[in-house]
């Protein structure tokens, strides 16, 4: 089993990412990590999907934060498969072929951290779960709740750009603003209350170096950071090693690109958009 390979949104295992058939096939594959994005319905049930809306792959285009679970359970992928609940997905994951395989829950909506952890513990898979999020407040809350699962912060990192990156990060450090479906956070807003911005958004935080409190939280359980492949650089790698952070990179296509980031940039985990040997 390839311990550095992560199946990004279960892509490559079905025509539709996050579909039941994709998850079942991925659970039989020799891939170290499976990554799924999770959205909350208006009544607090969790579904596998990346965007705030279901979109064109489904029988109806609905916003998760504005739609009840009862309605969401009725819509289908265009191939007839149903939208997966997180509970149904974990039931499939329990039957995985490789018991060392981990499922990464990329949390998209803030405010349900206690429910995520309760569900993971009810399925007795906390040792095989990684919590990933672009929302630092979510990871902080999971740490406060005492999870033993690794915590991975996705963010836009400016270390590659040296002094210019530091200045740009500093310039935006105290900002928080909403633009369309996006919430942008400066480095000093990693613990800001998200009331009014909690559901139905995409999050992005810009950091040069991780604030000390957040750094400690990420390193405790073997967690780390996740950045876009364009931001990978030797400076970032050194920073991660010095601070005991795992380095995750998204996302690549094909074996050549995978091995480049595995070897040249020493990434610990690499998001893959396709399946290859």
QUITA-V668500 format. One record per backbone hydrogen bond with DSSP energy under -1.0 kcal/mol. CO is the residue of the C=O (numbers start at 0). NH is the residue of the N-H. Records with the same first field share a line. If there is no record, write none. Layout:
CO=NH ; NH
This chain:
1=31
3=269
4=32
5=271
6=34
7=10
8=17
9=12
15=18
18=22
19=23
20=24
21=25
22=26
24=27
25=28
26=96
28=30
29=1
31=101
32=6
33=103
35=105
36=48
37=107
38=46
40=43
44=40
45=85
46=38
51=63
54=57
56=77
61=53
63=66
66=41
67=71
68=72
70=73
74=82
75=58
76=79
80=76
83=47
84=88
85=89
86=90
87=91
88=92
89=93
91=94
92=95
97=100
101=33
102=129
103=35
104=131
105=37
111=115
112=116
113=117
114=118
115=119
116=120
117=121
118=122
119=124
124=127
125=128
127=102
129=104
130=151
131=106
132=153
134=137 ; 138
135=139
136=140
137=141
138=142
139=143
140=144
141=146
142=145
149=130
150=223
151=132
152=225
155=206
157=160
158=161
160=163 ; 164
161=165
162=166
163=167
164=168
165=169
166=170
167=171
171=174
172=187
174=185
176=183
178=181
180=201
181=178
182=203
183=176
184=205
185=188
188=191
193=196
197=109
201=182
203=184
204=155
206=157
210=214
211=215
212=216
213=217
214=218
215=219
217=222
218=221
222=245
223=152
224=247
225=154
226=249
227=230
228=231
232=236
233=237
234=238
235=239
236=240
237=241
238=242
239=244
240=243
245=224
246=267 ; 268
247=226
248=270
249=228
251=272
253=257
254=258
255=259
256=260
257=261
258=262
259=263
260=266
268=248
269=5
270=251
271=7
